[in-house]
Every structure is written in structure tokens, then in C-alpha cells.
């Protein structure tokens, strides 16, 4: 179930990236984005902003897919950051003064927010990737449950964790 929700979110991300690509190519949809201040095609600055948003959207999608093992092996916090960013995007789309933008994007980003939160809650409830600290009798202190590729880190041998 959680994978279906993550893939649904990924499908929304692909659709929004397609919209941003169309804006960059000159589609006359300026009234549907960036506050609705442009009635036709976006100016160069707006097109650059659309390009930057593609990078952010891709990162959001990968962060959520990662939580179900279908993307890069990113830590759990990246999924929560994606959910937080998605919440901010939803709030911005609800608050925009542009009625056409609000009517289009508030429902879409609301569904996307619901998907991100559902994935994160269900992924956490499944008990996957829970991190714990373990101290063995031989004096080894380790973080366990980080990922399948690196199931534990010995804290005494890792420069990132000076003790």
C-alpha cells in the first residue's frame, strides 16, 4: 500500500515537472503559476524559476520514493523534509491572490501533501529503517538500522562521530 502511495506521489511530481518544462518552453500559462502576475508566457526570470523548481520537485519525489526502497537510499529525515516543503507549497497555493492558480494548484498540492504524509507515517509505522544505538560487550558502539547497504556504523572508527 505504501509503495502505491509513493508511486502516486511520483506520478504527480512527473506531471508538475511536465508543467514546469512547458512553462520554460514558453507555454502561455503564466496566470496559473508564480502568483499569476503574467497573463501569457513567463519572462526569462520566471522561466529560470520554473527550471529551479524542477530540481526541487525531483528531489522531493526521490526523497519520498526513497522511503519505500524505490529510489536512492536516502535517510528518513529527507522524506520528512519533503513533506514539510510540500506543506509549504500547499499553504502558498492556498494563500495566493491568483484565483486561477489557487483553483488549480491548491487541490493538486493538497493531494500531494496527503500522499507525502501518508507515505511517511506508514513507512515509520512499518518499522523500517529505525535507527538504534548499540553498545556491545567488546566495547563497540554502533548505530544500527541505517540502511540495507550500510546496516551499521562503528562510531569509534568513524571520523564523523568523534567520541
Backbone as CSV, one residue per row, in Angstrom:
resi,resn,N_x,N_y,N_z,CA_x,CA_y,CA_z,C_x,C_y,C_z
1,UNK,0.809,-1.196,0.000,0.000,0.000,0.000,0.859,1.269,0.000
2,UNK,1.882,1.284,0.873,2.705,2.482,0.981,3.473,2.742,-0.320
3,UNK,3.867,1.671,-1.017,4.549,1.862,-2.296,3.619,2.470,-3.338
4,UNK,2.374,2.066,-3.339,1.398,2.640,-4.277,1.254,4.137,-4.024
5,UNK,1.178,4.517,-2.760,1.070,5.935,-2.421,2.319,6.707,-2.853
6,UNK,3.483,6.104,-2.647,4.727,6.765,-3.054,4.796,6.908,-4.572
7,UNK,4.375,5.873,-5.296,4.378,5.962,-6.753,3.333,6.963,-7.256
8,UNK,2.214,7.061,-6.565,1.211,8.070,-6.932,1.802,9.466,-6.763
9,UNK,2.520,9.672,-5.655,3.188,10.959,-5.457,4.197,11.207,-6.578
10,UNK,4.963,10.179,-6.922,5.917,10.304,-8.016,5.242,10.676,-9.330
11,UNK,4.056,10.116,-9.575,3.319,10.463,-10.802,2.903,11.930,-10.792
12,UNK,2.449,12.420,-9.630,2.120,13.844,-9.524,3.364,14.695,-9.786
13,UNK,4.497,14.282,-9.218,5.748,15.027,-9.418,6.091,15.097,-10.901
14,UNK,5.973,13.984,-11.595,6.272,13.957,-13.034,5.337,14.914,-13.777
15,UNK,4.060,14.919,-13.398,3.116,15.842,-14.035,3.465,17.295,-13.792
16,UNK,3.842,17.627,-12.564,4.188,19.017,-12.253,5.494,19.409,-12.948
17,UNK,6.441,18.472,-13.017,7.666,18.751,-13.766,7.337,19.009,-15.235
18,UNK,6.412,18.246,-15.803,5.984,18.495,-17.178,5.402,19.885,-17.343
19,UNK,4.604,20.325,-16.371,4.045,21.676,-16.394,5.170,22.713,-16.367
20,UNK,6.163,22.501,-15.503,7.282,23.447,-15.402,8.107,23.461,-16.689
21,UNK,8.295,22.311,-17.305,9.010,22.263,-18.584,8.261,23.041,-19.661
22,UNK,6.939,22.899,-19.659,6.127,23.651,-20.633,6.254,25.156,-20.390
23,UNK,6.270,25.560,-19.124,6.467,26.979,-18.818,7.814,27.466,-19.325
24,UNK,8.837,26.656,-19.123,10.175,27.031,-19.601,10.205,27.153,-21.123
25,UNK,9.413,26.333,-21.795,9.377,26.343,-23.261,8.502,27.465,-23.806
26,UNK,7.828,28.203,-22.918,7.044,29.344,-23.376,5.543,29.155,-23.390
27,UNK,5.038,28.118,-22.747,3.579,27.932,-22.686,2.944,29.162,-22.032
28,UNK,1.803,29.601,-22.540,1.178,30.830,-22.038,0.345,30.613,-20.769
29,UNK,0.946,30.019,-19.770,0.222,29.669,-18.549,0.681,30.475,-17.340
30,UNK,1.221,31.646,-17.580,1.737,32.480,-16.501,0.710,32.796,-15.430
31,UNK,-0.558,32.895,-15.816,-1.592,33.219,-14.820,-1.858,32.056,-13.869
32,UNK,-1.311,30.865,-14.178,-1.517,29.682,-13.344,-0.342,29.377,-12.417
33,UNK,0.634,30.280,-12.383,1.837,29.997,-11.587,2.496,31.287,-11.131
34,UNK,3.348,31.169,-10.143,4.173,32.271,-9.657,3.355,33.509,-9.326
35,UNK,2.241,33.301,-8.672,1.388,34.416,-8.256,0.441,34.918,-9.316
36,UNK,0.481,34.328,-10.496,-0.436,34.706,-11.564,-0.226,36.100,-12.111
37,UNK,0.973,36.659,-11.952,1.217,38.043,-12.379,1.459,38.190,-13.878
38,UNK,1.660,37.096,-14.577,1.902,37.159,-16.024,0.766,36.448,-16.741
39,UNK,0.118,37.145,-17.676,-1.038,36.553,-18.350,-0.637,35.587,-19.465
40,UNK,0.522,35.737,-20.014,0.956,34.853,-21.093,2.139,34.021,-20.661
41,UNK,3.119,33.955,-21.563,4.343,33.213,-21.248,5.129,33.955,-20.172
42,UNK,5.861,33.201,-19.402,6.675,33.796,-18.345,7.885,34.513,-18.929
43,UNK,8.324,35.583,-18.273,9.571,36.214,-18.694,10.753,35.308,-18.341
44,UNK,11.940,35.710,-18.743,13.125,34.893,-18.507,13.295,34.541,-17.037
45,UNK,13.092,35.493,-16.147,13.258,35.210,-14.717,12.257,34.155,-14.244
46,UNK,11.041,34.207,-14.748,10.034,33.211,-14.395,10.370,31.842,-14.951
47,UNK,10.948,31.823,-16.133,11.351,30.545,-16.734,12.517,29.922,-15.968
48,UNK,13.428,30.773,-15.489,14.524,30.273,-14.664,13.995,29.727,-13.341
49,UNK,13.010,30.392,-12.773,12.400,29.904,-11.529,11.722,28.553,-11.772
50,UNK,11.075,28.405,-12.925,10.458,27.117,-13.265,11.517,26.033,-13.375
51,UNK,12.661,26.372,-13.950,13.758,25.407,-14.051,14.290,25.009,-12.685
52,UNK,14.419,25.989,-11.800,14.887,25.683,-10.442,13.882,24.804,-9.709
53,UNK,12.605,25.049,-9.958,11.590,24.245,-9.272,11.631,22.790,-9.734
54,UNK,12.083,22.547,-10.945,12.207,21.169,-11.434,13.204,20.401,-10.577
55,UNK,14.295,21.041,-10.234,15.304,20.392,-9.392,14.710,20.065,-8.020
56,UNK,13.995,21.025,-7.439,13.373,20.807,-6.130,12.332,19.699,-6.217
57,UNK,11.496,19.726,-7.245,10.474,18.696,-7.413,11.086,17.307,-7.543
58,UNK,12.153,17.205,-8.317,12.819,15.912,-8.471,13.348,15.416,-7.126
59,UNK,13.930,16.311,-6.344,14.441,15.921,-5.022,13.305,15.478,-4.104
60,UNK,12.171,16.177,-4.156,11.025,15.780,-3.338,10.547,14.382,-3.713
61,UNK,10.408,14.144,-5.005,9.960,12.833,-5.469,10.918,11.728,-5.073
62,UNK,12.221,11.970,-5.235,13.204,10.951,-4.869,13.222,10.701,-3.366
63,UNK,13.027,11.753,-2.580,13.010,11.588,-1.127,11.850,10.697,-0.691
64,UNK,10.691,10.884,-1.299,9.532,10.061,-0.930,9.688,8.639,-1.454
65,UNK,10.138,8.486,-2.685,10.358,7.134,-3.217,11.416,6.385,-2.413
66,UNK,12.392,7.114,-1.914,13.434,6.503,-1.096,12.870,5.849,0.158
67,UNK,11.811,6.392,0.678,11.244,5.882,1.926,10.628,4.498,1.779
68,UNK,10.332,4.110,0.555,9.747,2.786,0.317,10.724,1.873,-0.422
69,UNK,11.986,2.292,-0.483,13.009,1.470,-1.114,12.981,1.500,-2.624
70,UNK,12.338,2.497,-3.219,12.231,2.557,-4.678,12.964,3.742,-5.271
71,UNK,13.868,4.290,-4.546,14.661,5.417,-5.029,16.044,5.298,-4.432
72,UNK,16.742,6.404,-4.369,18.052,6.347,-3.715,17.880,5.999,-2.235
73,UNK,18.917,5.533,-1.627,18.858,5.132,-0.216,19.124,6.359,0.664
74,UNK,18.136,7.241,0.708,18.280,8.472,1.488,17.725,8.247,2.887
75,UNK,18.228,8.995,3.865,17.743,8.823,5.242,16.289,9.263,5.411
76,UNK,15.689,8.803,6.480,14.283,9.086,6.777,14.003,10.594,6.810
77,UNK,14.932,11.377,7.350,14.674,12.804,7.502,14.428,13.486,6.158
78,UNK,14.980,12.952,5.073,14.749,13.588,3.770,13.275,13.495,3.371
79,UNK,12.624,12.406,3.751,11.191,12.282,3.490,10.386,13.287,4.293
80,UNK,10.801,13.501,5.554,10.101,14.495,6.378,10.334,15.906,5.859
81,UNK,11.535,16.171,5.353,11.788,17.483,4.741,10.902,17.647,3.514
82,UNK,10.781,16.605,2.711,9.906,16.664,1.532,8.468,16.948,1.942
83,UNK,8.016,16.306,3.011,6.656,16.552,3.497,6.507,17.998,3.964
84,UNK,7.523,18.525,4.640,7.478,19.917,5.089,7.450,20.896,3.934
85,UNK,8.282,20.646,2.932,8.284,21.512,1.740,6.935,21.426,1.034
86,UNK,6.399,20.215,0.935,5.092,20.045,0.297,4.012,20.802,1.063
87,UNK,4.096,20.818,2.388,3.131,21.573,3.203,3.245,23.071,2.924
88,UNK,4.472,23.568,2.779,4.670,24.985,2.462,4.128,25.331,1.078
89,UNK,4.344,24.441,0.127,3.827,24.655,-1.234,2.301,24.688,-1.214
90,UNK,1.699,23.766,-0.482,0.236,23.748,-0.366,-0.267,25.035,0.266
91,UNK,0.372,25.475,1.343,-0.040,26.720,2.011,0.084,27.908,1.072
92,UNK,1.165,27.966,0.316,1.360,29.070,-0.629,0.293,29.052,-1.713
93,UNK,-0.063,27.870,-2.193,-1.085,27.785,-3.231,-2.479,28.117,-2.702
94,UNK,-2.708,27.884,-1.428,-3.986,28.276,-0.819,-4.046,29.775,-0.581
95,UNK,-2.892,30.391,-0.355,-2.845,31.802,0.010,-2.658,32.751,-1.169
96,UNK,-2.363,32.220,-2.347,-2.089,33.098,-3.480,-3.297,33.975,-3.813
97,UNK,-3.017,35.173,-4.280,-4.090,36.093,-4.691,-4.664,35.735,-6.051
98,UNK,-3.948,34.892,-6.787,-4.390,34.493,-8.116,-5.438,33.387,-8.000
99,UNK,-6.683,33.736,-8.305,-7.765,32.747,-8.221,-7.540,31.552,-9.158
100,UNK,-7.113,31.761,-10.411,-6.874,30.598,-11.283,-5.777,29.686,-10.734
101,UNK,-4.720,30.283,-10.214,-3.632,29.477,-9.643,-4.130,28.699,-8.425
102,UNK,-4.881,29.367,-7.573,-5.403,28.734,-6.361,-6.354,27.598,-6.708
103,UNK,-7.234,27.820,-7.683,-8.207,26.785,-8.062,-7.532,25.554,-8.664
104,UNK,-6.443,25.767,-9.388,-5.738,24.639,-9.997,-4.827,23.944,-8.990
105,UNK,-3.961,24.703,-8.335,-2.870,24.104,-7.569,-3.202,23.763,-6.129
106,UNK,-4.145,24.444,-5.501,-4.463,24.083,-4.109,-4.955,22.636,-4.007
107,UNK,-5.883,22.195,-4.838,-6.294,20.783,-4.743,-5.169,19.805,-5.097
108,UNK,-4.397,20.123,-6.115,-3.320,19.225,-6.534,-2.270,19.107,-5.440
109,UNK,-1.812,20.251,-4.929,-0.780,20.196,-3.900,-1.334,19.667,-2.576
110,UNK,-2.633,19.801,-2.361,-3.256,19.201,-1.178,-3.218,17.684,-1.239
111,UNK,-3.521,17.143,-2.398,-3.432,15.685,-2.580,-1.976,15.237,-2.441
112,UNK,-1.060,16.004,-3.008,0.357,15.653,-2.905,0.820,15.674,-1.445
113,UNK,0.340,16.642,-0.672,0.680,16.691,0.748,0.124,15.471,1.477
114,UNK,-1.111,15.128,1.188,-1.717,13.947,1.820,-0.918,12.686,1.481
115,UNK,-0.454,12.585,0.245,0.343,11.425,-0.154,1.674,11.381,0.589
116,UNK,2.354,12.534,0.688,3.648,12.534,1.383,3.475,12.162,2.851
117,UNK,2.482,12.736,3.494,2.265,12.424,4.915,1.874,10.964,5.114
118,UNK,1.053,10.450,4.209,0.662,9.042,4.300,1.867,8.126,4.146
119,UNK,2.712,8.416,3.169,3.903,7.594,2.963,4.792,7.649,4.199
120,UNK,5.008,8.837,4.722,5.917,8.965,5.860,5.367,8.272,7.104
121,UNK,4.097,8.445,7.381,3.514,7.807,8.568,3.511,6.296,8.410
122,UNK,3.093,5.815,7.251,3.060,4.365,7.039,4.456,3.760,7.027
123,UNK,5.417,4.452,6.434,6.790,3.940,6.407,7.354,3.874,7.824
124,UNK,7.043,4.869,8.632,7.515,4.849,10.025,6.812,3.744,10.810
125,UNK,5.531,3.563,10.583,4.769,2.544,11.305,5.205,1.139,10.931
126,UNK,5.696,0.964,9.708,6.167,-0.360,9.284,7.428,-0.749,10.016
127,UNK,8.039,0.223,10.682,9.231,-0.075,11.459,10.489,-0.217,10.636
128,UNK,10.449,0.202,9.405,11.631,0.105,8.569,12.599,1.222,8.900
129,UNK,13.845,0.920,8.744,14.911,1.893,8.861,14.914,2.614,10.195
130,UNK,14.514,1.912,11.255,14.624,2.509,12.580,16.081,2.450,12.999
131,UNK,16.586,3.550,13.472,17.979,3.634,13.868,18.072,3.452,15.376
132,UNK,19.018,2.650,15.803,19.226,2.472,17.239,20.718,2.479,17.532
133,UNK,21.041,2.797,18.770,22.417,2.817,19.232,22.682,1.521,19.990
134,UNK,23.777,0.845,19.645,24.093,-0.427,20.280,25.501,-0.365,20.859
135,UNK,25.645,-0.810,22.093,26.954,-0.918,22.731,27.189,-2.376,23.064
136,UNK,28.171,-2.985,22.400,28.468,-4.404,22.611,29.465,-4.580,23.754
137,UNK,29.512,-5.797,24.285,30.413,-6.102,25.393,31.884,-5.937,25.027
138,UNK,32.200,-6.047,23.733,33.590,-5.883,23.311,33.998,-4.411,23.187
139,UNK,33.096,-3.511,23.568,33.410,-2.080,23.540,33.022,-1.383,22.253
140,UNK,32.312,-2.075,21.356,31.889,-1.476,20.101,30.622,-0.659,20.320
141,UNK,30.646,0.575,19.872,29.477,1.446,19.907,29.065,1.670,18.467
142,UNK,27.819,1.338,18.120,27.411,1.395,16.720,25.986,1.901,16.585
143,UNK,25.743,2.568,15.462,24.386,2.903,15.046,23.937,1.781,14.133
144,UNK,22.764,1.210,14.371,22.272,0.117,13.542,20.972,0.517,12.872
145,UNK,20.662,-0.159,11.767,19.409,0.066,11.065,19.431,1.265,10.147
146,UNK,20.618,1.718,9.730,20.706,2.904,8.890,20.202,2.644,7.480
147,UNK,20.633,1.570,6.882,20.199,1.229,5.528,20.593,-0.217,5.255
148,UNK,20.088,-0.740,4.154,20.444,-2.107,3.794,21.889,-2.194,3.343
149,UNK,22.372,-1.148,2.680,23.742,-1.162,2.184,24.763,-1.002,3.295
150,UNK,24.413,-0.235,4.296,25.318,0.015,5.406,24.536,-0.184,6.700
151,UNK,24.371,-1.455,7.123,23.476,-1.740,8.237,23.927,-1.170,9.572
152,UNK,25.220,-0.869,9.715,25.654,-0.271,10.975,26.921,0.531,10.768
153,UNK,27.146,1.463,11.655,28.354,2.278,11.639,29.002,2.142,13.000
154,UNK,30.273,1.775,13.008,31.024,1.718,14.249,31.436,3.142,14.587
155,UNK,30.911,3.671,15.654,31.136,5.077,15.990,32.578,5.376,16.386
156,UNK,33.308,4.380,16.871,34.692,4.616,17.254,35.612,4.703,16.031
157,UNK,35.208,4.075,14.938,36.036,4.063,13.725,35.580,5.062,12.685
158,UNK,34.598,5.889,12.984,34.038,6.814,12.011,34.418,8.243,12.378
159,UNK,35.182,8.921,11.518,35.608,10.289,11.848,34.431,11.266,12.011
160,UNK,33.296,10.954,11.423,32.153,11.856,11.532,31.536,11.825,12.928
161,UNK,31.892,10.823,13.726,31.331,10.698,15.063,32.460,10.642,16.090
162,UNK,33.187,11.736,16.295,34.278,11.683,17.270,33.729,11.506,18.680
163,UNK,34.324,10.587,19.418,33.880,10.335,20.797,35.051,10.554,21.726
